Amino acid sequence: MTLTLLVAFGLLLLIGAPIAVALGLSSAVTIIAHGLPATVLLQRAVNSIDSSPLLAVPMFIMAAALLSATGVTTYMFDLVRMVVGRVRGGMAHVNVLLSLVFAGMSGAALADIGALGGMQVREMEKQGYTRRFAAGLTIASATIGPIFPPSIPLIIFAAAAEVSPVKLLLAGIVPALILTAMLMGYIALVAKRQNLPRDDVSPSIPAFLRLSVISFPALMTPVLLIGGLLSGYFGPTEAAGITVAYAILIGVLIYRTLTLKTLIDSARDTVLATANILFVVAAAAIFAWVLTMDQVPMKASAWLLGISDNPLVLLLILNVVLLVAGMFLESIAAILIIAPIVTPALIQAGAPPEQIGVVMVLNLMIGLLTPPVGMSLYMMSITVKMPFAEVLRGTVPFFIPLFLALALVTFFPGLTAWLPTYLME
Amino acid sequence: MSDALETHIVAPAPPRALDLLTRALLGISTGLMLLIIALIVAQVAARNFWSIGLPRAEEISRFSGVLAVYFTAPLLALRGQHVAVDVFTNALPRMPKLVCFVLAELSLLAFSALTLWGGWLYLKRAWKFKTPALGIQNIWLFGPVMLCFVLLIVIALWRIGAVLRAERAVR
């Protein structure tokens, strides 16, 4: 049964069918061919997205869209530039730090590239960086977004693996900081060798204070989100809704750039992005149901635990599987298909669910940078009108810091499990 | 530039009726999205300030989320904006690319038709079942979703016809 499913899915992907359709039709064909109840098709397609936790997805997309629409990203860019710009390779450091700051508002790598990518590459080019280096760094730093809370892939992982979304969101903080440090460390290492320029910004205390005051309300977004989750005032979905309300509030009252038209435009863009993601989620739920009917999760658990019951060994296997899967599968679909299969075995072997979630998402985000299905590469290629192969060439060196961060998160479970345990217990 | 890069298959502008209908559905979805935000904020406020739960608000926001997704899916299909892996098909010459385009649209048609059939079988016995908080019958949630699958079939047929007609005109 699984063979029929996978072959049909692969063929449909090859002919360019939408991913949701490839997942849904391969499942439907398998269901009919093997005499399973066809009633499950519509039932799963609706019930899988009839979910409160998944409502966090559109909310986080909308919060990022609204904060972007207020124009605050320009002030944040200037602020970060003033702090680290003067060092060698300053604008490259600014690029990474800005992605970290924006990660506190957005939960997706592609949103980060869409909102900041053009500006980051343009500014770096102005200062003498090659376009290839700027594009490569920008898409590498965009992987911070889906790791730092709010993170859309981590929320989807939590729903698929049935683990606490709050713990998972908190578990992403330290790995995101490690990723940031790794990228900045790499820039510092190559700065002298490649003679990267220093920023020509002239820092001044009044300008710094002015930019800090202007950026402060937007910089408080992750604080509100994490504080709300920890205090128990609201759950992840409610936190997402409150973040949207907060973005509207500061956009109208403080930045005064948010109009009714901007609000409606942001809501419309959010609906379009959400429908694309959740249609895949709905179809992947049917796909996952077929896999469950064929007892794939149980068989995979037995197979994995047969190889080893050491969580580190299993996580290393998971890394290899996910890096390959990430080259061919869209990240959300990959999470929904792979998470229910491998998570039970890894948990049984003693790996913390938070570590599994972060390792999985980090792997798949690296997968966004690998062809043939490297969505970040395509996005950057479109955003800065640069050939795909050139973007890929620019990205290759940045795999070193990304893989180092992945290795650290894989080898040291405490990096993911410590913070949620400390804060929640 | 290679032949493959010069010849992307793009469906012509849609007929006015389909365009208007899908845009209207997107308008409704946008409204539903704003409703979800309002309901979530209301739930947080009601629980923290007045210690009351709003199970109906929770159910309405969930259903609004489902409907927003399915009301928007036809517009994405009409514009060819559903996420797809086109790296393989883009590398093909024009004719095989056209074949893949038609096959991809046929797969959307087949998926929608099979889901509709499965939905029909399901709703034959479950249409009257009521939801826990609002107490509305299943048909009010599943019915509109099924209509969106009907619309997806219409869109797939139109896109196949439009592209083939355009191709014939070019030849």
Interface residues (C-beta under 8 A of the other chain):
Chain A: L12 L13 L14 I15 G16 A17 P18 I19 A20 V21 A22 G24 L25 A28 I32 P37 A38 T39 V40 L41 L42 Q43 A45 V46 I49 D50 S51 S52 L54 L55 P58 M59 M62 Y233 F234 T237 E238 A240 G241 I242 V244 A245 L263 I264 A267 R268 T270 V271 L272 T274 A275 N276 L278 F279 V280 A282 A283 F328 E330 P371 P372 V373
Chain B: L26 S29 T30 L32 M33 L34 I36 I37 I40 V41 Q43 V44 N48 E58 S61 R62 F63 G65 V66 A68 V69 Y70 T72 A73 L75 L76 A77 Q81 H82 V83 A84 V85 D86 V87 F88 T89 C100 F101 L103 A104 S107 L108 A110 F111 L114 T115 L116 W117 G118 G119 L121 Y122 L123 L141 F142 V145 M146
